[in-house]
Amino acid sequence: MSRLIFFFLTFILVYLCVDVVNGAVGEDDLPSFVGNSGAKRSLLEKLKTSCKHHHKTRVIGELKLGKCEMTCATGVAGFFKGPSTLKLQNREPCDNTGGKCYPPGVCAHES
C-alpha cells in the first residue's frame, strides 16, 4: 500500500512540474511591441536572469508587461516557497505606445 501511495504522489509531483514547464513564457508569447525576434530573445534572457537571481529558477511562469510584473515558476505550484512575483523596473517595454517599466514597477512614457 505504501508503494502505491508513493507512486501516486510521485506521479502528481511530476505532472505538476511538467505543467509548470509547459506553461512557461516563450518568445512567441511576447507581444509584437517588444520588437523583432532578436529583441524578444534578448528581453526574455534578461527576465530569466532576473528570475534566476531572485528565485533560483530561469522559468517565467507568467508575464504581465502592461502591469510591469512577472511571476517566476518556483517549483510545484509555489507550495515550498513564498511569492515569486517580481516588479519590472529596468525599462522593459510595457505597451505599444513606447511605454517602459520604471521603479517602483509602473508603466510610464519618457517626455
N, CA, C and O of each residue as an XYZ file, in Angstrom:
444
protein
N       0.820     -1.195      0.000
C       0.000      0.000      0.000
C       0.871      1.269      0.000
O       0.561      2.252     -0.674
N       1.957      1.220      0.767
C       2.824      2.403      0.815
C       3.483      2.661     -0.540
O       3.718      3.815     -0.900
N       3.780      1.607     -1.290
C       4.351      1.791     -2.623
C       3.343      2.448     -3.556
O       3.705      3.290     -4.377
N       2.105      2.069     -3.428
C       1.057      2.660     -4.257
C       0.914      4.150     -3.952
O       0.792      4.964     -4.868
N       0.928      4.502     -2.690
C       0.835      5.911     -2.296
C       2.059      6.674     -2.794
O       1.932      7.787     -3.304
N       3.244      6.081     -2.648
C       4.468      6.716     -3.132
C       4.398      6.945     -4.639
O       4.741      8.024     -5.123
N       3.957      5.933     -5.379
C       3.829      6.054     -6.832
C       2.843      7.160     -7.196
O       3.107      7.960     -8.094
N       1.724      7.206     -6.512
C       0.700      8.216     -6.785
C       1.231      9.624     -6.520
O       1.033     10.522     -7.339
N       1.894      9.824     -5.399
C       2.440     11.142     -5.066
C       3.553     11.542     -6.035
O       3.664     12.712     -6.400
N       4.366     10.589     -6.449
C       5.409     10.870     -7.434
C       4.796     11.297     -8.757
O       5.268     12.239     -9.393
N       3.747     10.604     -9.166
C       3.059     10.945    -10.411
C       2.507     12.368    -10.351
O       2.654     13.127    -11.309
N       1.882     12.734     -9.249
C       1.322     14.085     -9.102
C       2.437     15.126     -9.145
O       2.289     16.162     -9.795
N       3.536     14.868     -8.470
C       4.661     15.802     -8.464
C       5.213     16.010     -9.872
O       5.449     17.147    -10.281
N       5.419     14.935    -10.608
C       5.929     15.039    -11.979
C       4.927     15.774    -12.857
O       5.317     16.611    -13.670
N       3.657     15.476    -12.707
C       2.614     16.129    -13.503
C       2.623     17.640    -13.273
O       2.540     18.414    -14.226
N       2.722     18.057    -12.023
C       2.729     19.486    -11.716
C       3.986     20.163    -12.247
O       3.910     21.285    -12.748
N       5.129     19.515    -12.149
C       6.372     20.101    -12.661
C       6.329     20.245    -14.174
O       6.758     21.266    -14.711
N       5.821     19.243    -14.861
C       5.704     19.316    -16.317
C       4.730     20.410    -16.702
O       4.949     21.115    -17.687
N       3.660     20.562    -15.941
C       2.680     21.606    -16.219
C       3.312     22.981    -16.096
O       3.020     23.863    -16.903
N       4.168     23.184    -15.110
C       4.834     24.474    -14.939
C       5.743     24.756    -16.125
O       5.742     25.868    -16.655
N       6.518     23.766    -16.548
C       7.441     23.972    -17.665
C       6.674     24.190    -18.962
O       7.050     25.049    -19.758
N       5.609     23.431    -19.190
C       4.825     23.611    -20.410
C       4.122     24.955    -20.426
O       3.808     25.471    -21.499
N       3.869     25.532    -19.266
C       3.206     26.820    -19.198
C       4.174     27.984    -19.182
O       3.765     29.129    -18.989
N       5.448     27.707    -19.384
C       6.465     28.751    -19.325
C       6.307     29.738    -20.479
O       5.885     29.372    -21.576
N       6.652     30.987    -20.209
C       6.578     32.048    -21.213
C       7.723     31.866    -22.207
O       8.868     31.646    -21.812
N       7.408     31.959    -23.487
C       8.409     31.839    -24.545
C       8.377     33.058    -25.453
O       7.569     33.966    -25.258
N       9.253     33.074    -26.441
C       9.328     34.212    -27.373
C       8.003     34.462    -28.076
O       7.611     35.610    -28.284
N       7.315     33.389    -28.441
C       6.048     33.530    -29.160
C       4.950     34.149    -28.299
O       3.963     34.660    -28.828
N       5.114     34.105    -26.978
C       4.111     34.665    -26.069
C       4.273     36.164    -25.862
O       3.380     36.813    -25.317
N       5.396     36.717    -26.288
C       5.634     38.151    -26.104
C       4.863     38.946    -27.153
O       4.779     38.528    -28.308
N       4.298     40.090    -26.760
C       3.536     40.902    -27.719
C       4.433     41.518    -28.786
O       5.649     41.605    -28.618
N       3.823     41.939    -29.873
C       4.581     42.466    -31.013
C       5.322     43.763    -30.684
O       6.339     44.058    -31.312
N       4.832     44.549    -29.708
C       5.504     45.818    -29.413
C       6.880     45.627    -28.779
O       7.638     46.589    -28.662
N       7.215     44.406    -28.368
C       8.548     44.144    -27.815
C       9.602     44.292    -28.903
O      10.733     44.694    -28.628
N       9.236     43.969    -30.130
C      10.170     44.120    -31.245
C      10.301     42.840    -32.038
O       9.436     41.966    -31.989
N      11.404     42.743    -32.772
C      11.629     41.566    -33.612
C      12.080     40.377    -32.768
O      12.145     40.459    -31.541
N      12.383     39.296    -33.430
C      12.766     38.062    -32.745
C      14.002     38.250    -31.869
O      14.069     37.699    -30.771
N      14.978     39.020    -32.343
C      16.189     39.264    -31.555
C      15.901     40.051    -30.290
O      16.448     39.749    -29.230
N      15.042     41.061    -30.395
C      14.675     41.863    -29.224
C      13.887     41.018    -28.224
O      14.074     41.137    -27.013
N      13.009     40.167    -28.742
C      12.230     39.291    -27.859
C      13.147     38.327    -27.121
O      12.993     38.110    -25.919
N      14.101     37.751    -27.842
C      15.042     36.806    -27.236
C      15.875     37.506    -26.164
O      16.102     36.950    -25.089
N      16.328     38.718    -26.453
C      17.139     39.484    -25.508
C      16.349     39.816    -24.240
O      16.858     39.665    -23.130
N      15.103     40.270    -24.412
C      14.264     40.597    -23.254
C      13.996     39.354    -22.422
O      14.071     39.398    -21.194
N      13.685     38.249    -23.082
C      13.395     37.015    -22.362
C      14.606     36.549    -21.559
O      14.456     36.101    -20.422
N      15.796     36.647    -22.130
C      17.012     36.262    -21.406
C      17.241     37.170    -20.200
O      17.640     36.701    -19.134
N      16.991     38.455    -20.367
C      17.137     39.417    -19.269
C      16.168     39.076    -18.131
O      16.540     39.119    -16.958
N      14.935     38.741    -18.485
C      13.935     38.400    -17.475
C      14.265     37.071    -16.796
O      14.086     36.931    -15.586
N      14.743     36.104    -17.563
C      15.133     34.816    -16.981
C      16.295     34.993    -16.011
O      16.339     34.343    -14.967
N      17.229     35.866    -16.349
C      18.357     36.143    -15.458
C      17.865     36.756    -14.152
O      18.378     36.438    -13.079
N      16.875     37.630    -14.244
C      16.301     38.238    -13.041
C      15.617     37.180    -12.174
O      15.757     37.197    -10.951
N      14.883     36.267    -12.797
C      14.257     35.166    -12.049
C      15.324     34.310    -11.373
O      15.177     33.917    -10.215
N      16.392     34.026    -12.102
C      17.477     33.204    -11.557
C      18.114     33.890    -10.353
O      18.422     33.241     -9.353
N      18.309     35.194    -10.451
C      18.931     35.956     -9.368
C      18.047     35.977     -8.115
O      18.543     35.793     -7.003
N      16.761     36.197     -8.291
C      15.861     36.360     -7.143
C      15.261     35.053     -6.626
O      15.028     34.915     -5.425
N      15.009     34.090     -7.521
C      14.280     32.884     -7.116
C      14.953     31.579     -7.512
O      14.376     30.508     -7.329
N      16.168     31.652     -8.054
C      16.944     30.466     -8.415
C      16.223     29.564     -9.413
O      16.304     28.339     -9.325
N      15.524     30.174    -10.355
C      14.901     29.454    -11.457
C      14.965     30.338    -12.692
O      14.948     31.564    -12.578
N      15.038     29.733    -13.863
C      15.045     30.507    -15.107
C      13.716     30.370    -15.836
O      13.606     30.750    -17.002
N      12.713     29.832    -15.162
C      11.416     29.619    -15.794
C      10.470     30.754    -15.418
O      10.216     31.005    -14.240
N       9.956     31.431    -16.436
C       8.985     32.502    -16.219
C       7.598     31.894    -16.376
O       7.223     31.464    -17.467
N       6.846     31.859    -15.296
C       5.520     31.257    -15.326
C       4.471     32.171    -15.910
O       3.547     31.710    -16.580
N       4.599     33.465    -15.665
C       3.608     34.429    -16.156
C       4.292     35.778    -16.340
O       5.143     36.177    -15.546
N       3.902     36.462    -17.398
C       4.484     37.772    -17.689
C       3.362     38.742    -18.016
O       2.598     38.525    -18.956
N       3.268     39.812    -17.238
C       2.265     40.860    -17.465
C       3.017     42.156    -17.725
O       3.259     42.939    -16.806
N       3.382     42.376    -18.972
C       4.163     43.574    -19.293
C       3.367     44.844    -19.030
O       3.943     45.842    -18.594
N       2.067     44.838    -19.279
C       1.238     46.020    -19.050
C       1.207     46.448    -17.593
O       1.027     47.629    -17.297
N       1.382     45.501    -16.679
C       1.407     45.799    -15.246
C       2.828     45.824    -14.706
O       3.040     46.002    -13.507
N       3.807     45.644    -15.603
C       5.224     45.630    -15.216
C       5.504     44.605    -14.121
O       6.139     44.920    -13.114
N       5.028     43.381    -14.323
C       5.323     42.335    -13.360
C       5.425     40.978    -14.049
O       4.837     40.742    -15.104
N       6.189     40.100    -13.417
C       6.308     38.730    -13.896
C       6.346     37.803    -12.696
O       6.722     38.194    -11.591
N       5.948     36.570    -12.941
C       5.969     35.549    -11.911
C       6.940     34.464    -12.339
O       6.825     33.904    -13.429
N       7.882     34.180    -11.481
C       8.852     33.121    -11.747
C       8.284     31.802    -11.230
O       7.729     31.747    -10.133
N       8.425     30.748    -12.019
C       7.943     29.428    -11.610
C       8.935     28.846    -10.613
O      10.086     28.576    -10.956
N       8.484     28.655     -9.378
C       9.390     28.225     -8.309
C       9.114     26.809     -7.841
O       9.223     26.537     -6.646
N       8.768     25.919     -8.716
C       8.563     24.528     -8.317
C       7.103     24.149     -8.357
O       6.325     24.688     -9.145
N       6.745     23.229     -7.512
C       5.417     22.641     -7.528
C       4.388     23.669     -7.075
O       4.059     23.759     -5.892
N       3.891     24.438     -8.029
C       2.850     25.434     -7.790
C       3.210     26.405     -6.678
O       2.317     27.010     -6.084
N       4.498     26.572     -6.378
C       4.931     27.523     -5.368
C       4.644     27.102     -3.942
O       4.695     27.933     -3.036
N       4.338     25.811     -3.716
C       3.996     25.357     -2.374
C       5.154     25.476     -1.398
O       4.944     25.718     -0.210
N       6.373     25.308     -1.890
C       7.516     25.238     -0.997
C       8.252     26.555     -0.836
O       9.226     26.628     -0.086
N       7.814     27.580     -1.513
C       8.477     28.878     -1.419
C       7.429     29.975     -1.320
O       6.240     29.736     -1.531
N       7.879     31.161     -1.000
C       6.975     32.297     -0.897
C       6.584     32.831     -2.262
O       6.818     32.180     -3.279
N       5.991     34.011     -2.286
C       5.570     34.617     -3.549
C       6.753     34.815     -4.494
O       7.858     35.147     -4.065
N       6.506     34.611     -5.766
C       7.597     34.707     -6.736
C       7.324     35.773     -7.787
O       7.832     35.682     -8.905
N       6.530     36.778     -7.443
C       6.216     37.852     -8.381
C       7.252     38.962     -8.246
O       7.568     39.412     -7.144
N       7.771     39.391     -9.393
C       8.758     40.470     -9.425
C       8.195     41.655    -10.188
O       7.499     41.480    -11.188
N       8.492     42.852     -9.724
C       8.136     44.073    -10.444
C       9.249     44.395    -11.432
O      10.428     44.362    -11.080
N       8.877     44.700    -12.652
C       9.854     45.079    -13.675
C      10.152     46.566    -13.525
O       9.233     47.379    -13.425
N      11.440     46.925    -13.510
C      11.827     48.313    -13.248
C      12.987     48.783    -14.117
O      13.517     49.871    -13.895
N      13.385     47.994    -15.089
C      14.591     48.301    -15.855
C      14.301     48.644    -17.310
O      14.972     48.154    -18.218
N      13.307     49.482    -17.521
C      12.960     49.988    -18.854
C      12.518     48.902    -19.833
O      12.789     48.994    -21.030
N      11.837     47.874    -19.322
C      11.266     46.866    -20.195
C      10.057     47.471    -20.899
O       9.335     48.258    -20.289
N       9.813     47.127    -22.169
C       8.642     47.672    -22.871
C       7.355     47.172    -22.225
O       7.246     46.001    -21.861
N       6.370     48.081    -22.085
C       5.141     47.673    -21.398
C       3.870     47.975    -22.180
O       2.795     47.515    -21.795
N       3.962     48.731    -23.261
C       2.773     48.937    -24.092
C       3.186     49.277    -25.517
O       4.370     49.444    -25.809
N       2.200     49.377    -26.397
C       2.517     49.591    -27.814
C       2.681     51.061    -28.188
O       2.781     51.387    -29.370
N       2.710     51.950    -27.200
C       2.923     53.371    -27.486
C       4.267     53.863    -26.950
O       4.470     55.067    -26.791
N       5.174     52.941    -26.674
C       6.514     53.326    -26.236
C       6.714     53.385    -24.740
O       7.745     53.874    -24.280
N       5.757     52.901    -23.966
C       5.902     52.901    -22.514
C       6.972     51.931    -22.054
O       7.224     50.907    -22.690
N       7.596     52.271    -20.937
C       8.632     51.420    -20.356
C       8.371     51.284    -18.861
O       7.751     52.149    -18.242
N       8.856     50.183    -18.293
C       8.691     49.932    -16.860
C       9.776     50.668    -16.072
O      10.966     50.521    -16.351
N       9.355     51.451    -15.098
C      10.262     52.207    -14.230
C       9.938     51.893    -12.778
O       8.833     51.446    -12.470
N      10.908     52.128    -11.869
C      10.625     51.937    -10.446
C       9.468     52.828    -10.021
O       9.397     53.968    -10.481
N       8.594     52.386     -9.201
C       8.524     51.111     -8.480
C       7.739     50.031     -9.220
O       6.953     49.319     -8.596
N       7.926     49.890    -10.510
C       7.218     48.873    -11.280
C       5.979     49.417    -11.952
O       4.928     48.777    -11.939
N       6.095     50.610    -12.548
C       4.959     51.222    -13.246
C       5.325     51.467    -14.707
O       6.487     51.691    -15.048
N       4.307     51.420    -15.555
C       4.492     51.680    -16.977
C       4.365     53.181    -17.205
O       3.325     53.770    -16.907
N       5.415     53.800    -17.731
C       5.409     55.252    -17.953
C       6.075     55.564    -19.288
O       6.761     54.724    -19.871
N       5.857     56.790    -19.758
C       6.436     57.247    -21.021
C       7.466     58.335    -20.751
O       7.290     59.168    -19.862
N       8.541     58.316    -21.529
C       9.554     59.359    -21.398
C       9.048     60.619    -22.071
O       8.321     60.556    -23.063
N       9.430     61.751    -21.534
C       8.996     63.015    -22.155
C      10.143     63.719    -22.828
O       9.958     64.793    -23.399
